């Protein structure tokens, strides 16, 4: 995943401002967090620690760089 993929269908990557890119990345990040909430329930058959690490990487990704085009997207656990 990268910022161009996140913008697909929303804004033109050629004309998008940094703020538009940040808004799209933040919205994508929030969807990923919501979609992985179930992994933190006590009785699910996944490694909750690995998923917790991924979820923290999602939360931290917006602070990686002032330029949203340089943000590294974390990979979800398999």
N, C-alpha and C positions, 0 to 999 in steps of 0.2 A: 504494500500500500504506500502511496505517496500523495502529496498535496494535489497533484493533477487529477488523480483518481477520485479524490474527495470532492473536487470541484465539478467533476463530470455531471452534466445535467443541471447544474445550478448557474455557474458563471463561466464565462469564457476565460480560460487560463491566460490568454494573451493580454486581456484588459483588466483582470482582477487586481484590485489593490491588496496590499498586505493585510488590511483589516478584513476584507472580504474572505481572504484565504484563512485568516485566524478564526473567523466566525464559522467557516465550513469545517475546519479541523476540530474546533471545540464541539460543534454539533455531532460530528462523527464520533469523537471521543465519548461524549455523553451517551450515545446510542450503544457503543461497545460496553461501557460500564453497566448500563441497564440490562443489556443482553447477557451479561455474565454474573449478574447478582445471584442467580441460583447456585453458583459454584461455592458460595460461602455459607450455605445452609449446612447444618451439622450432619445430616444423614445422606449426603450425596456421594456417589461412588467416584469421586475425582480427588486429585491431590490439591486440597484447598490451599496449601502453602504456595504451590506453583502458581495457581490462579490469583492468589493474593498479591504475589510479586508482579504479575502481569497487570493487574488492576492498579497497583501503585505506579507502575511505569506509565500507564494511561493518564493518571492524575498529574504526574510530573512532566509529561511531554510538552505542555504549553510553556514551561519555564526553561526549556533547553536552549532556545536561541531567540533573539529579537527578530530575526528574519524567519518568518514562518515557512519559507521555502527550504530551510535547512533543518527543520524538525525531523527527527528520526522516529518512524512509527514502530511501536513494539509489535512483536509477533505473538499471537495468542498461543497458548499451550495446545499441544495435540492430544 
